[in-house]
């Protein structure tokens, strides 16, 4: 049997919590931040749970919860 490999791009973008939820970062935080308010920039820093329809796809990319 071949080894099960972790997708390194997915493992850097998603985190699995202790309860098994997959968390993701919000997009749109890399450039054009000078025009945004401090509150909206602060909201970019929190992680949010992944939607249920994408969960199975990402779970296959991160089989070991890396």
mmCIF file of the N, C-alpha and C atoms, coordinates in Angstrom:
data_MODEL
# 
_entry.id   MODEL 
# 
loop_
_atom_site.group_PDB 
_atom_site.id 
_atom_site.type_symbol 
_atom_site.label_atom_id 
_atom_site.label_alt_id 
_atom_site.label_comp_id 
_atom_site.label_asym_id 
_atom_site.label_entity_id 
_atom_site.label_seq_id 
_atom_site.pdbx_PDB_ins_code 
_atom_site.Cartn_x 
_atom_site.Cartn_y 
_atom_site.Cartn_z 
_atom_site.occupancy 
_atom_site.B_iso_or_equiv 
_atom_site.pdbx_formal_charge 
_atom_site.auth_seq_id 
_atom_site.auth_comp_id 
_atom_site.auth_asym_id 
_atom_site.auth_atom_id 
_atom_site.pdbx_PDB_model_num 
ATOM 1   N N  . UNK A 1 1  ? 0.836   -1.193 0.000  1.00 0.00 ? 1  UNK A N  1 
ATOM 2   C CA . UNK A 1 1  ? 0.000   0.000  0.000  1.00 0.00 ? 1  UNK A CA 1 
ATOM 3   C C  . UNK A 1 1  ? 0.875   1.248  0.000  1.00 0.00 ? 1  UNK A C  1 
ATOM 4   N N  . UNK A 1 2  ? 0.510   2.254  -0.769 1.00 0.00 ? 2  UNK A N  1 
ATOM 5   C CA . UNK A 1 2  ? 1.273   3.501  -0.717 1.00 0.00 ? 2  UNK A CA 1 
ATOM 6   C C  . UNK A 1 2  ? 0.950   4.284  0.555  1.00 0.00 ? 2  UNK A C  1 
ATOM 7   N N  . UNK A 1 3  ? 1.887   5.146  0.918  1.00 0.00 ? 3  UNK A N  1 
ATOM 8   C CA . UNK A 1 3  ? 1.682   5.971  2.103  1.00 0.00 ? 3  UNK A CA 1 
ATOM 9   C C  . UNK A 1 3  ? 0.638   7.046  1.826  1.00 0.00 ? 3  UNK A C  1 
ATOM 10  N N  . UNK A 1 4  ? -0.065  7.455  2.867  1.00 0.00 ? 4  UNK A N  1 
ATOM 11  C CA . UNK A 1 4  ? -1.035  8.548  2.756  1.00 0.00 ? 4  UNK A CA 1 
ATOM 12  C C  . UNK A 1 4  ? -0.278  9.843  2.996  1.00 0.00 ? 4  UNK A C  1 
ATOM 13  N N  . UNK A 1 5  ? -0.308  10.725 2.014  1.00 0.00 ? 5  UNK A N  1 
ATOM 14  C CA . UNK A 1 5  ? 0.439   11.978 2.097  1.00 0.00 ? 5  UNK A CA 1 
ATOM 15  C C  . UNK A 1 5  ? -0.493  13.136 2.445  1.00 0.00 ? 5  UNK A C  1 
ATOM 16  N N  . UNK A 1 6  ? 0.031   14.068 3.215  1.00 0.00 ? 6  UNK A N  1 
ATOM 17  C CA . UNK A 1 6  ? -0.689  15.292 3.549  1.00 0.00 ? 6  UNK A CA 1 
ATOM 18  C C  . UNK A 1 6  ? -0.429  16.327 2.467  1.00 0.00 ? 6  UNK A C  1 
ATOM 19  N N  . UNK A 1 7  ? -1.475  17.007 2.021  1.00 0.00 ? 7  UNK A N  1 
ATOM 20  C CA . UNK A 1 7  ? -1.326  18.100 1.053  1.00 0.00 ? 7  UNK A CA 1 
ATOM 21  C C  . UNK A 1 7  ? -0.792  19.312 1.807  1.00 0.00 ? 7  UNK A C  1 
ATOM 22  N N  . UNK A 1 8  ? 0.449   19.707 1.512  1.00 0.00 ? 8  UNK A N  1 
ATOM 23  C CA . UNK A 1 8  ? 1.116   20.740 2.300  1.00 0.00 ? 8  UNK A CA 1 
ATOM 24  C C  . UNK A 1 8  ? 0.457   22.109 2.157  1.00 0.00 ? 8  UNK A C  1 
ATOM 25  N N  . UNK A 1 9  ? -0.110  22.387 0.979  1.00 0.00 ? 9  UNK A N  1 
ATOM 26  C CA . UNK A 1 9  ? -0.813  23.660 0.812  1.00 0.00 ? 9  UNK A CA 1 
ATOM 27  C C  . UNK A 1 9  ? -2.055  23.736 1.681  1.00 0.00 ? 9  UNK A C  1 
ATOM 28  N N  . UNK A 1 10 ? -2.766  22.619 1.774  1.00 0.00 ? 10 UNK A N  1 
ATOM 29  C CA . UNK A 1 10 ? -3.970  22.592 2.606  1.00 0.00 ? 10 UNK A CA 1 
ATOM 30  C C  . UNK A 1 10 ? -3.614  22.609 4.078  1.00 0.00 ? 10 UNK A C  1 
ATOM 31  N N  . UNK A 1 11 ? -2.521  21.959 4.460  1.00 0.00 ? 11 UNK A N  1 
ATOM 32  C CA . UNK A 1 11 ? -2.169  21.916 5.873  1.00 0.00 ? 11 UNK A CA 1 
ATOM 33  C C  . UNK A 1 11 ? -1.723  23.279 6.383  1.00 0.00 ? 11 UNK A C  1 
ATOM 34  N N  . UNK A 1 12 ? -1.213  24.140 5.487  1.00 0.00 ? 12 UNK A N  1 
ATOM 35  C CA . UNK A 1 12 ? -0.828  25.478 5.932  1.00 0.00 ? 12 UNK A CA 1 
ATOM 36  C C  . UNK A 1 12 ? -2.019  26.427 5.966  1.00 0.00 ? 12 UNK A C  1 
ATOM 37  N N  . UNK A 1 13 ? -3.078  26.131 5.233  1.00 0.00 ? 13 UNK A N  1 
ATOM 38  C CA . UNK A 1 13 ? -4.232  27.028 5.168  1.00 0.00 ? 13 UNK A CA 1 
ATOM 39  C C  . UNK A 1 13 ? -5.329  26.678 6.159  1.00 0.00 ? 13 UNK A C  1 
ATOM 40  N N  . UNK A 1 14 ? -5.378  25.437 6.621  1.00 0.00 ? 14 UNK A N  1 
ATOM 41  C CA . UNK A 1 14 ? -6.462  24.996 7.488  1.00 0.00 ? 14 UNK A CA 1 
ATOM 42  C C  . UNK A 1 14 ? -5.901  24.425 8.774  1.00 0.00 ? 14 UNK A C  1 
ATOM 43  N N  . UNK A 1 15 ? -6.651  24.586 9.862  1.00 0.00 ? 15 UNK A N  1 
ATOM 44  C CA . UNK A 1 15 ? -6.286  24.029 11.159 1.00 0.00 ? 15 UNK A CA 1 
ATOM 45  C C  . UNK A 1 15 ? -7.444  23.185 11.654 1.00 0.00 ? 15 UNK A C  1 
ATOM 46  N N  . UNK A 1 16 ? -7.139  22.069 12.294 1.00 0.00 ? 16 UNK A N  1 
ATOM 47  C CA . UNK A 1 16 ? -8.163  21.216 12.877 1.00 0.00 ? 16 UNK A CA 1 
ATOM 48  C C  . UNK A 1 16 ? -8.140  21.420 14.383 1.00 0.00 ? 16 UNK A C  1 
ATOM 49  N N  . UNK A 1 17 ? -9.298  21.745 14.960 1.00 0.00 ? 17 UNK A N  1 
ATOM 50  C CA . UNK A 1 17 ? -9.386  21.998 16.391 1.00 0.00 ? 17 UNK A CA 1 
ATOM 51  C C  . UNK A 1 17 ? -9.422  20.680 17.147 1.00 0.00 ? 17 UNK A C  1 
ATOM 52  N N  . UNK A 1 18 ? -9.397  20.774 18.449 1.00 0.00 ? 18 UNK A N  1 
ATOM 53  C CA . UNK A 1 18 ? -9.452  19.589 19.282 1.00 0.00 ? 18 UNK A CA 1 
ATOM 54  C C  . UNK A 1 18 ? -10.760 18.846 19.164 1.00 0.00 ? 18 UNK A C  1 
ATOM 55  N N  . UNK A 1 19 ? -11.834 19.562 18.847 1.00 0.00 ? 19 UNK A N  1 
ATOM 56  C CA . UNK A 1 19 ? -13.134 18.919 18.689 1.00 0.00 ? 19 UNK A CA 1 
ATOM 57  C C  . UNK A 1 19 ? -13.365 18.399 17.276 1.00 0.00 ? 19 UNK A C  1 
ATOM 58  N N  . UNK A 1 20 ? -12.409 18.650 16.351 1.00 0.00 ? 20 UNK A N  1 
ATOM 59  C CA . UNK A 1 20 ? -12.513 18.109 15.007 1.00 0.00 ? 20 UNK A CA 1 
ATOM 60  C C  . UNK A 1 20 ? -13.020 19.082 13.967 1.00 0.00 ? 20 UNK A C  1 
ATOM 61  N N  . UNK A 1 21 ? -13.289 20.335 14.354 1.00 0.00 ? 21 UNK A N  1 
ATOM 62  C CA . UNK A 1 21 ? -13.723 21.322 13.366 1.00 0.00 ? 21 UNK A CA 1 
ATOM 63  C C  . UNK A 1 21 ? -12.526 21.781 12.543 1.00 0.00 ? 21 UNK A C  1 
ATOM 64  N N  . UNK A 1 22 ? -12.773 22.069 11.269 1.00 0.00 ? 22 UNK A N  1 
ATOM 65  C CA . UNK A 1 22 ? -11.729 22.588 10.389 1.00 0.00 ? 22 UNK A CA 1 
ATOM 66  C C  . UNK A 1 22 ? -11.920 24.094 10.305 1.00 0.00 ? 22 UNK A C  1 
ATOM 67  N N  . UNK A 1 23 ? -10.882 24.834 10.679 1.00 0.00 ? 23 UNK A N  1 
ATOM 68  C CA . UNK A 1 23 ? -10.948 26.289 10.693 1.00 0.00 ? 23 UNK A CA 1 
ATOM 69  C C  . UNK A 1 23 ? -10.132 26.826 9.513  1.00 0.00 ? 23 UNK A C  1 
ATOM 70  N N  . UNK A 1 24 ? -10.592 27.964 8.978  1.00 0.00 ? 24 UNK A N  1 
ATOM 71  C CA . UNK A 1 24 ? -9.894  28.596 7.859  1.00 0.00 ? 24 UNK A CA 1 
ATOM 72  C C  . UNK A 1 24 ? -9.727  30.079 8.145  1.00 0.00 ? 24 UNK A C  1 
ATOM 73  N N  . UNK A 1 25 ? -8.776  30.697 7.438  1.00 0.00 ? 25 UNK A N  1 
ATOM 74  C CA . UNK A 1 25 ? -8.576  32.127 7.545  1.00 0.00 ? 25 UNK A CA 1 
ATOM 75  C C  . UNK A 1 25 ? -9.420  32.829 6.484  1.00 0.00 ? 25 UNK A C  1 
ATOM 76  N N  . UNK A 1 26 ? -9.734  34.071 6.729  1.00 0.00 ? 26 UNK A N  1 
ATOM 77  C CA . UNK A 1 26 ? -10.481 34.859 5.761  1.00 0.00 ? 26 UNK A CA 1 
ATOM 78  C C  . UNK A 1 26 ? -9.544  35.378 4.675  1.00 0.00 ? 26 UNK A C  1 
ATOM 79  N N  . UNK A 1 27 ? -10.081 35.586 3.487  1.00 0.00 ? 27 UNK A N  1 
ATOM 80  C CA . UNK A 1 27 ? -9.295  36.126 2.401  1.00 0.00 ? 27 UNK A CA 1 
ATOM 81  C C  . UNK A 1 27 ? -9.344  37.637 2.369  1.00 0.00 ? 27 UNK A C  1 
ATOM 82  N N  . UNK A 1 28 ? -8.535  38.236 1.512  1.00 0.00 ? 28 UNK A N  1 
ATOM 83  C CA . UNK A 1 28 ? -8.560  39.675 1.321  1.00 0.00 ? 28 UNK A CA 1 
ATOM 84  C C  . UNK A 1 28 ? -7.742  40.450 2.325  1.00 0.00 ? 28 UNK A C  1 
ATOM 85  N N  . UNK A 1 29 ? -6.735  39.825 2.941  1.00 0.00 ? 29 UNK A N  1 
ATOM 86  C CA . UNK A 1 29 ? -5.970  40.532 3.948  1.00 0.00 ? 29 UNK A CA 1 
ATOM 87  C C  . UNK A 1 29 ? -4.539  40.810 3.526  1.00 0.00 ? 29 UNK A C  1 
ATOM 88  N N  . UNK A 1 30 ? -4.200  40.540 2.275  1.00 0.00 ? 30 UNK A N  1 
ATOM 89  C CA . UNK A 1 30 ? -2.808  40.659 1.885  1.00 0.00 ? 30 UNK A CA 1 
ATOM 90  C C  . UNK A 1 30 ? -2.445  42.048 1.336  1.00 0.00 ? 30 UNK A C  1 
ATOM 91  N N  . UNK A 1 31 ? -3.356  42.710 0.654  1.00 0.00 ? 31 UNK A N  1 
ATOM 92  C CA . UNK A 1 31 ? -3.016  44.018 0.119  1.00 0.00 ? 31 UNK A CA 1 
ATOM 93  C C  . UNK A 1 31 ? -4.256  44.911 0.132  1.00 0.00 ? 31 UNK A C  1 
ATOM 94  N N  . UNK A 1 32 ? -4.062  46.195 -0.131 1.00 0.00 ? 32 UNK A N  1 
ATOM 95  C CA . UNK A 1 32 ? -5.100  47.247 -0.063 1.00 0.00 ? 32 UNK A CA 1 
ATOM 96  C C  . UNK A 1 32 ? -5.682  47.374 1.342  1.00 0.00 ? 32 UNK A C  1 
ATOM 97  N N  . UNK A 1 33 ? -4.843  47.227 2.345  1.00 0.00 ? 33 UNK A N  1 
ATOM 98  C CA . UNK A 1 33 ? -5.331  47.320 3.716  1.00 0.00 ? 33 UNK A CA 1 
ATOM 99  C C  . UNK A 1 33 ? -5.323  48.752 4.245  1.00 0.00 ? 33 UNK A C  1 
ATOM 100 N N  . UNK A 1 34 ? -4.652  49.650 3.570  1.00 0.00 ? 34 UNK A N  1 
ATOM 101 C CA . UNK A 1 34 ? -4.626  51.041 4.063  1.00 0.00 ? 34 UNK A CA 1 
ATOM 102 C C  . UNK A 1 34 ? -5.990  51.691 3.952  1.00 0.00 ? 34 UNK A C  1 
ATOM 103 N N  . UNK A 1 35 ? -6.795  51.246 2.992  1.00 0.00 ? 35 UNK A N  1 
ATOM 104 C CA . UNK A 1 35 ? -8.099  51.866 2.787  1.00 0.00 ? 35 UNK A CA 1 
ATOM 105 C C  . UNK A 1 35 ? -9.150  51.347 3.759  1.00 0.00 ? 35 UNK A C  1 
ATOM 106 N N  . UNK A 1 36 ? -8.868  50.265 4.467  1.00 0.00 ? 36 UNK A N  1 
ATOM 107 C CA . UNK A 1 36 ? -9.863  49.644 5.328  1.00 0.00 ? 36 UNK A CA 1 
ATOM 108 C C  . UNK A 1 36 ? -9.768  50.186 6.742  1.00 0.00 ? 36 UNK A C  1 
ATOM 109 N N  . UNK A 1 37 ? -10.883 50.121 7.445  1.00 0.00 ? 37 UNK A N  1 
ATOM 110 C CA . UNK A 1 37 ? -10.905 50.605 8.825  1.00 0.00 ? 37 UNK A CA 1 
ATOM 111 C C  . UNK A 1 37 ? -10.183 49.620 9.738  1.00 0.00 ? 37 UNK A C  1 
ATOM 112 N N  . UNK A 1 38 ? -9.835  50.092 10.932 1.00 0.00 ? 38 UNK A N  1 
ATOM 113 C CA . UNK A 1 38 ? -9.138  49.222 11.887 1.00 0.00 ? 38 UNK A CA 1 
ATOM 114 C C  . UNK A 1 38 ? -10.016 48.044 12.288 1.00 0.00 ? 38 UNK A C  1 
ATOM 115 N N  . UNK A 1 39 ? -11.305 48.284 12.419 1.00 0.00 ? 39 UNK A N  1 
ATOM 116 C CA . UNK A 1 39 ? -12.217 47.197 12.815 1.00 0.00 ? 39 UNK A CA 1 
ATOM 117 C C  . UNK A 1 39 ? -12.278 46.098 11.756 1.00 0.00 ? 39 UNK A C  1 
ATOM 118 N N  . UNK A 1 40 ? -12.382 46.478 10.486 1.00 0.00 ? 40 UNK A N  1 
ATOM 119 C CA . UNK A 1 40 ? -12.462 45.461 9.437  1.00 0.00 ? 40 UNK A CA 1 
ATOM 120 C C  . UNK A 1 40 ? -11.141 44.718 9.291  1.00 0.00 ? 40 UNK A C  1 
ATOM 121 N N  . UNK A 1 41 ? -10.011 45.399 9.526  1.00 0.00 ? 41 UNK A N  1 
ATOM 122 C CA . UNK A 1 41 ? -8.728  44.714 9.472  1.00 0.00 ? 41 UNK A CA 1 
ATOM 123 C C  . UNK A 1 41 ? -8.581  43.740 10.631 1.00 0.00 ? 41 UNK A C  1 
ATOM 124 N N  . UNK A 1 42 ? -9.119  44.088 11.782 1.00 0.00 ? 42 UNK A N  1 
ATOM 125 C CA . UNK A 1 42 ? -9.055  43.188 12.937 1.00 0.00 ? 42 UNK A CA 1 
ATOM 126 C C  . UNK A 1 42 ? -9.908  41.952 12.720 1.00 0.00 ? 42 UNK A C  1 
ATOM 127 N N  . UNK A 1 43 ? -11.006 42.095 11.977 1.00 0.00 ? 43 UNK A N  1 
ATOM 128 C CA . UNK A 1 43 ? -11.869 40.949 11.719 1.00 0.00 ? 43 UNK A CA 1 
ATOM 129 C C  . UNK A 1 43 ? -11.212 39.931 10.788 1.00 0.00 ? 43 UNK A C  1 
ATOM 130 N N  . UNK A 1 44 ? -10.212 40.361 10.001 1.00 0.00 ? 44 UNK A N  1 
ATOM 131 C CA . UNK A 1 44 ? -9.512  39.432 9.123  1.00 0.00 ? 44 UNK A CA 1 
ATOM 132 C C  . UNK A 1 44 ? -8.664  38.442 9.912  1.00 0.00 ? 44 UNK A C  1 
ATOM 133 N N  . UNK A 1 45 ? -8.273  38.778 11.140 1.00 0.00 ? 45 UNK A N  1 
ATOM 134 C CA . UNK A 1 45 ? -7.318  37.964 11.872 1.00 0.00 ? 45 UNK A CA 1 
ATOM 135 C C  . UNK A 1 45 ? -7.936  36.751 12.544 1.00 0.00 ? 45 UNK A C  1 
ATOM 136 N N  . UNK A 1 46 ? -9.254  36.694 12.665 1.00 0.00 ? 46 UNK A N  1 
ATOM 137 C CA . UNK A 1 46 ? -9.854  35.551 13.342 1.00 0.00 ? 46 UNK A CA 1 
ATOM 138 C C  . UNK A 1 46 ? -10.144 34.427 12.360 1.00 0.00 ? 46 UNK A C  1 
ATOM 139 N N  . UNK A 1 47 ? -10.033 33.210 12.849 1.00 0.00 ? 47 UNK A N  1 
ATOM 140 C CA . UNK A 1 47 ? -10.313 32.045 12.023 1.00 0.00 ? 47 UNK A CA 1 
ATOM 141 C C  . UNK A 1 47 ? -11.785 31.695 12.158 1.00 0.00 ? 47 UNK A C  1 
ATOM 142 N N  . UNK A 1 48 ? -12.379 31.220 11.056 1.00 0.00 ? 48 UNK A N  1 
ATOM 143 C CA . UNK A 1 48 ? -13.794 30.857 11.064 1.00 0.00 ? 48 UNK A CA 1 
ATOM 144 C C  . UNK A 1 48 ? -13.928 29.396 10.632 1.00 0.00 ? 48 UNK A C  1 
ATOM 145 N N  . UNK A 1 49 ? -14.984 28.725 11.075 1.00 0.00 ? 49 UNK A N  1 
ATOM 146 C CA . UNK A 1 49 ? -15.134 27.312 10.697 1.00 0.00 ? 49 UNK A CA 1 
ATOM 147 C C  . UNK A 1 49 ? -15.441 27.158 9.215  1.00 0.00 ? 49 UNK A C  1 
ATOM 148 N N  . UNK A 1 50 ? -14.987 26.057 8.673  1.00 0.00 ? 50 UNK A N  1 
ATOM 149 C CA . UNK A 1 50 ? -15.195 25.740 7.271  1.00 0.00 ? 50 UNK A CA 1 
ATOM 150 C C  . UNK A 1 50 ? -16.640 25.308 7.055  1.00 0.00 ? 50 UNK A C  1 
ATOM 151 N N  . UNK A 1 51 ? -17.193 25.625 5.881  1.00 0.00 ? 51 UNK A N  1 
ATOM 152 C CA . UNK A 1 51 ? -18.564 25.231 5.601  1.00 0.00 ? 51 UNK A CA 1 
ATOM 153 C C  . UNK A 1 51 ? -18.659 23.714 5.468  1.00 0.00 ? 51 UNK A C  1 
ATOM 154 N N  . UNK A 1 52 ? -19.836 23.191 5.677  1.00 0.00 ? 52 UNK A N  1 
ATOM 155 C CA . UNK A 1 52 ? -20.009 21.736 5.726  1.00 0.00 ? 52 UNK A CA 1 
ATOM 156 C C  . UNK A 1 52 ? -19.808 21.081 4.367  1.00 0.00 ? 52 UNK A C  1 
ATOM 157 N N  . UNK A 1 53 ? -20.072 21.790 3.276  1.00 0.00 ? 53 UNK A N  1 
ATOM 158 C CA . UNK A 1 53 ? -19.928 21.147 1.964  1.00 0.00 ? 53 UNK A CA 1 
ATOM 159 C C  . UNK A 1 53 ? -18.469 21.025 1.550  1.00 0.00 ? 53 UNK A C  1 
ATOM 160 N N  . UNK A 1 54 ? -17.572 21.866 2.085  1.00 0.00 ? 54 UNK A N  1 
ATOM 161 C CA . UNK A 1 54 ? -16.154 21.766 1.763  1.00 0.00 ? 54 UNK A CA 1 
ATOM 162 C C  . UNK A 1 54 ? -15.409 20.859 2.719  1.00 0.00 ? 54 UNK A C  1 
ATOM 163 N N  . UNK A 1 55 ? -16.046 20.445 3.797  1.00 0.00 ? 55 UNK A N  1 
ATOM 164 C CA . UNK A 1 55 ? -15.367 19.707 4.855  1.00 0.00 ? 55 UNK A CA 1 
ATOM 165 C C  . UNK A 1 55 ? -14.806 18.375 4.367  1.00 0.00 ? 55 UNK A C  1 
ATOM 166 N N  . UNK A 1 56 ? -15.580 17.600 3.615  1.00 0.00 ? 56 UNK A N  1 
ATOM 167 C CA . UNK A 1 56 ? -15.112 16.286 3.170  1.00 0.00 ? 56 UNK A CA 1 
ATOM 168 C C  . UNK A 1 56 ? -13.936 16.408 2.209  1.00 0.00 ? 56 UNK A C  1 
ATOM 169 N N  . UNK A 1 57 ? -13.955 17.427 1.378  1.00 0.00 ? 57 UNK A N  1 
ATOM 170 C CA . UNK A 1 57 ? -12.877 17.621 0.404  1.00 0.00 ? 57 UNK A CA 1 
ATOM 171 C C  . UNK A 1 57 ? -11.566 17.970 1.108  1.00 0.00 ? 57 UNK A C  1 
ATOM 172 N N  . UNK A 1 58 ? -11.636 18.856 2.090  1.00 0.00 ? 58 UNK A N  1 
ATOM 173 C CA . UNK A 1 58 ? -10.435 19.256 2.807  1.00 0.00 ? 58 UNK A CA 1 
ATOM 174 C C  . UNK A 1 58 ? -9.971  18.138 3.738  1.00 0.00 ? 58 UNK A C  1 
ATOM 175 N N  . UNK A 1 59 ? -10.902 17.365 4.271  1.00 0.00 ? 59 UNK A N  1 
ATOM 176 C CA . UNK A 1 59 ? -10.545 16.245 5.155  1.00 0.00 ? 59 UNK A CA 1 
ATOM 177 C C  . UNK A 1 59 ? -9.703  15.208 4.409  1.00 0.00 ? 59 UNK A C  1 
ATOM 178 N N  . UNK A 1 60 ? -9.978  15.029 3.109  1.00 0.00 ? 60 UNK A N  1 
ATOM 179 C CA . UNK A 1 60 ? -9.167  14.105 2.317  1.00 0.00 ? 60 UNK A CA 1 
ATOM 180 C C  . UNK A 1 60 ? -7.761  14.638 2.090  1.00 0.00 ? 60 UNK A C  1 
ATOM 181 N N  . UNK A 1 61 ? -7.604  15.969 2.025  1.00 0.00 ? 61 UNK A N  1 
ATOM 182 C CA . UNK A 1 61 ? -6.301  16.559 1.815  1.00 0.00 ? 61 UNK A CA 1 
ATOM 183 C C  . UNK A 1 61 ? -5.447  16.538 3.079  1.00 0.00 ? 61 UNK A C  1 
ATOM 184 N N  . UNK A 1 62 ? -6.107  16.573 4.239  1.00 0.00 ? 62 UNK A N  1 
ATOM 185 C CA . UNK A 1 62 ? -5.397  16.554 5.519  1.00 0.00 ? 62 UNK A CA 1 
ATOM 186 C C  . UNK A 1 62 ? -5.831  15.290 6.270  1.00 0.00 ? 62 UNK A C  1 
ATOM 187 N N  . UNK A 1 63 ? -5.349  14.119 5.886  1.00 0.00 ? 63 UNK A N  1 
ATOM 188 C CA . UNK A 1 63 ? -5.867  12.886 6.499  1.00 0.00 ? 63 UNK A CA 1 
ATOM 189 C C  . UNK A 1 63 ? -5.428  12.710 7.946  1.00 0.00 ? 63 UNK A C  1 
ATOM 190 N N  . UNK A 1 64 ? -4.254  13.190 8.302  1.00 0.00 ? 64 UNK A N  1 
ATOM 191 C CA . UNK A 1 64 ? -3.749  12.951 9.651  1.00 0.00 ? 64 UNK A CA 1 
ATOM 192 C C  . UNK A 1 64 ? -3.956  14.131 10.577 1.00 0.00 ? 64 UNK A C  1 
ATOM 193 N N  . UNK A 1 65 ? -4.664  15.150 10.125 1.00 0.00 ? 65 UNK A N  1 
ATOM 194 C CA . UNK A 1 65 ? -4.900  16.327 10.952 1.00 0.00 ? 65 UNK A CA 1 
ATOM 195 C C  . UNK A 1 65 ? -3.660  17.156 11.161 1.00 0.00 ? 65 UNK A C  1 
ATOM 196 N N  . UNK A 1 66 ? -2.783  17.197 10.154 1.00 0.00 ? 66 UNK A N  1 
ATOM 197 C CA . UNK A 1 66 ? -1.522  17.909 10.280 1.00 0.00 ? 66 UNK A CA 1 
ATOM 198 C C  . UNK A 1 66 ? -1.729  19.407 10.331 1.00 0.00 ? 66 UNK A C  1 
# 
